Amino acid sequence: MKSADAPTLSRKPPLEGRRILVVDDHAHTAILVKQTLLSAGAAEVAVANDGEMALAMLPSFRPDLIVTDMMMPVIGGMELVRVVRQAALTPNAGVPDPTVPIVLVSAFGSRRAVRAARQAGIDAFVVKPFSVGSLVKRVDRAGNRTADFVVRADYVGPDRRTSEKRKGPAHRALDMEPVALIPIADDTLASHPLRVVTQEDVAGEGGPSMLQALYDRIRDLEEERAAERA
């Protein structure tokens, strides 16, 4: 039986005290990610509209973590990762910490995309649409990196070898969890809390097919954007 005088243990927010830089050219997604990270305990969350703005902010903001979209104008997420990691080989005053944990967010969930992101030196990969829980879990895991940081001419980033030995072949790709987001109109963002639809919310009849259709549509749109910029 629990004693009335027994102390209650308060659970520490997973991202308590973290300074996080969110990089995304889509305003709704940036607001959603920012709100999610703050609600998970982040001390401060700054937002950049693209990789160029993010690089300009690094010396003054000095984030503990970076959460970046992949497809953006000017400088995309993959190029941002490469610039940050390259500073470990060639010192760059504009990149004070080339070892900063980086979470890449994208609608591209193919093995090829994940493999390229891993080779660029990311810590975690999150597929859009995502759930609040999956995003916070990936960011928390990235911020508590336990692997060594490798600096070689052919690779700069967290050491993959230990984690890949521990996991089976089916789990060697970075964790991905597509989950639908409720679209919110511009005029309701300020007055209504953002909410995420989880797999459980759409478990009724017709739910999974609707979810897959939404996921496929977002992926197609990003592929179209990528083709236009090529």
N, C-alpha and C positions, 0 to 999 in steps of 0.2 A: 504494500500500500504506500502511496506517495505521501510523504510528510508535508504538512501545511507550511512548515518552515524551510523546506528544501528549496534551494535556489533554482530559478528557472533559467535555462540556457537560451540566450537569444542567438538566432542564426545570423551570421555575418553575411551581408549582401555580397554576391559573388564578385562584383566589380568595384567594391568599396575603394574609394580614394584614387581611382584610375583617371588619367587624363587621356582622352581618346580623340583622334582626328578621324572624322567621317568624310569620305570623298565620294561624291555622287552628283551627277548633273541633273538628276530627276528630283525635283523639289519634294514631292510627296514621300518618296523613298527615304530621302535624307532626313526628313522630319520624323518619320516612323522609326528609323534606326536610332536617331538621336534620343527620342523619347524612351525607346526600349532600353538603351544603355544607361540613361539617367535613372530610370526606374529600377535598374539592377544595381544601383549604388555608385555609378561613375561620378567622380567629383566634378569633372568638367568635360564637355563634349563640344568641340569646334567642328564647323562644317566648311568644306571647300567644294567648289563647283566642278573642279577638274584637277587633273594631276599637276598642272602648272601652278595653280593656286596653292595646292597642297605643299609643293616644294618650297614656295615662297613663305609659307607659314611655319615650316619645320624649325628654323633657327630660333624663333621667338616662342612658339607654343611648346615645343619639345614634348611630343606626346609619348605616353607609355605604350600605346597601341595605335595602329592604323587599320581602319576598316574601309576598304575601297571597292567601288564598283569596277568592273572590267572594261566595259564599253563606254567611253566618254570622248568628247571632242578634245582637241588640242593635244593633251597627253593622257592616254588611257591608263587603266589600272596596271596592266602588265608592264608597260614602260615605266610607270612610277616605281613598281617593285624593283625593276632592274637598276634604275638610277640610285635608289636607296642602298641596295645591296652592293653595287659597284663601288660605293664610297668606302667599303671595307678594304678594297684593293688599291684604290686611288683616292686618298683623303680629299674630302670635299667640305668646305666650310658651310655650305648650304645644307648638308646632311649631318647634323651633330651626332646621330646614333644610327649607324648602318645596321645594327643588330635588332632594331625595334621590331617587335612582333607585328606581322601583317596578316590580316584576314581578307581574302579576296571574295567578293560577292558577284555572282553572274548567273544568267539564265542558261549559259552554255554548260551543260553537265556531262559532256562526252568524256570518254577516257582520254582522248587527245588533249582536250582543254585542261583537264585536271593535271595530266602529265606535264604539259607546258608550264602551268602555274607552279607546280612543285619544283620544276627545274629552275624557274626564275627565283625561287627562294621564299615562297610564302609559308606561313605557319598553318593556315586552315583555309578551306574552300567551302563556301556556303552557296547553295543553289537557290535562285529565286524561282517562284515565290517561296518564302521561308516562314517558319513559325518563330515566335518570340523565344520560346525555349531553346530551339536549335541554335539561333543566333547567339544568345547569351552563353550557351554551353561552349560553342566554338571560340568565342572571344575570350571567355574565362580560361579555357584550356591553352589558348595561344599566349595569354598574358602570364600564365604559370608554366612557361616552357621549361622542361626538365632536360631536354636533349642538349648536347653540346652545339655550339655555333661553329659551323665549318667555313673556313675562308681558303678557297683554292682558286686557281686560275679558271677552272672549268665549272666551279659551283660555289656560290656563297649563300648560306642559309642554314636552317636547323638540320642537324644530323638525322637522316631518315633511318639509318641502319638498325638502331636499337628497337624502334617502334615497329619496323617491318618484320623483324625476327619474332617479336612478341605476338603479332597478329598473323592470322592465316591468310592464304592467298586471296580469299574473297573479300578481305577487309583492308587490303593494302592501298586501295584508292581512298582519298580523304572522304570523311563522312559527308553525306549529302541527304537532305530531307526536303523534297518539294511539298510545300503546303500553301494553300491559297490565302491571299490577303483580301479583305473587304475594301473595294474602292471607295474613296471619300471625296466629296466635292470640295473645291477650294473654300467656299464660304462656310463650310462646317468644320474645317480643321481647327479653327481657333477655339470653338466652344464645345467640341465633343471629343472625348478621349478616343484615341486610335485603338482598334481592336483587331485581333488576328483570329482567323478561322482555323481551327486545328482539324486534323484528320477525324477526330471524334465528332466534330460539329457537322461534317458532311458524310457521316457514315450511313445515312438513310438511303432509301432507294433512289438511284440516279446520282448520288453524291460522287462516287469515285470517277465516273465518266465525265461529269462536269468539271471536277478538279483537274483531270488530265487534259481536258480541252483548254482550260485556262492556262495551264502550264505550257502546253504546246504552242498556244498563241503568243505568249510572252517570248518564248524561245524563237519563234519565227520572226517576230518583230526585231529582236536583237540581231538575228542573222541578216535581215534586210538592211539594218543600219550598218552592219559590218561590211556588207557587200557594196553599199553606196560609198563608203569611205575608202575602199580598196582601190 
